[in-house]
């Protein structure tokens, strides 16, 4: 959508189809390059699976408490539907 608006405004300003196509192509390439850089930056910021802190690892260990709602057959503390 943004590239179409850019093309319309460029054509309105230059009244040249050739200039509009060239400028729009350059704009599209810059937008894609910016998107690729942003995605690579986000991926580089993500912690690798093996480098998590010990606190993160402990938070993911399920509780061994028998009354825990994560017990198989129980969801969020609700009774097991197979017994109803």
C-alpha positions in Angstrom: 0.0 0.0 0.0 2.8 2.4 0.9 4.6 1.7 -2.3 1.5 2.5 -4.3 1.0 5.8 -2.5 4.7 6.6 -3.2 4.3 5.8 -6.9 1.2 8.0 -7.2 2.8 10.9 -5.4 6.0 10.5 -7.5 4.0 10.5 -10.7 2.1 13.6 -9.6 5.3 15.4 -8.9 7.3 14.4 -11.9 4.7 13.6 -14.6 7.1 11.0 -15.9 6.3 7.3 -16.0 10.0 6.3 -16.4 11.1 8.4 -13.4 8.2 7.1 -11.4 9.1 3.5 -12.2 12.7 3.9 -11.3 12.1 5.8 -8.1 9.4 3.3 -7.1 11.8 0.4 -7.7 14.5 2.0 -5.7 12.0 2.7 -2.9 10.8 -1.0 -2.9 14.4 -2.3 -2.7 15.1 0.0 0.2 12.0 -1.1 2.0 12.9 -4.8 1.5 16.5 -4.2 2.7 15.2 -2.4 5.8 12.9 -5.3 6.5 15.6 -7.8 6.1 18.0 -5.9 8.4 15.2 -5.6 11.0 14.5 -9.3 11.0 18.2 -10.2 11.2 18.5 -7.8 14.1 15.6 -9.4 16.0 17.0 -12.9 15.4 20.4 -11.9 16.6 18.9 -10.4 19.8 17.1 -13.7 20.6 18.8 -15.9 23.2 20.0 -19.2 21.9 18.3 -22.3 23.4 21.4 -23.5 25.2 22.4 -20.1 26.7 19.3 -19.5 28.9 19.9 -18.6 32.5 19.4 -21.1 35.2 16.4 -19.2 36.5 14.6 -19.5 33.1 15.3 -23.2 33.1 13.9 -23.7 36.6 10.7 -21.7 35.7 9.9 -24.3 33.0 10.3 -27.4 35.1 6.8 -28.8 36.0 6.0 -29.1 39.7 6.1 -32.6 41.3 3.2 -31.6 43.6 0.4 -34.2 43.1 -2.3 -31.5 43.5 -0.7 -29.4 40.7 -3.1 -28.3 38.0 -0.5 -29.5 35.4 -1.0 -33.1 36.4 -2.0 -35.2 33.4 -5.7 -35.2 32.9 -6.2 -31.9 34.7 -6.3 -28.5 33.0 -6.1 -25.4 35.1 -7.4 -27.2 38.2 -10.6 -28.5 36.6 -11.6 -32.1 37.3 -10.7 -34.8 34.8 -13.4 -35.0 32.2 -13.0 -38.8 31.9 -14.4 -39.3 35.4 -17.6 -37.3 34.7 
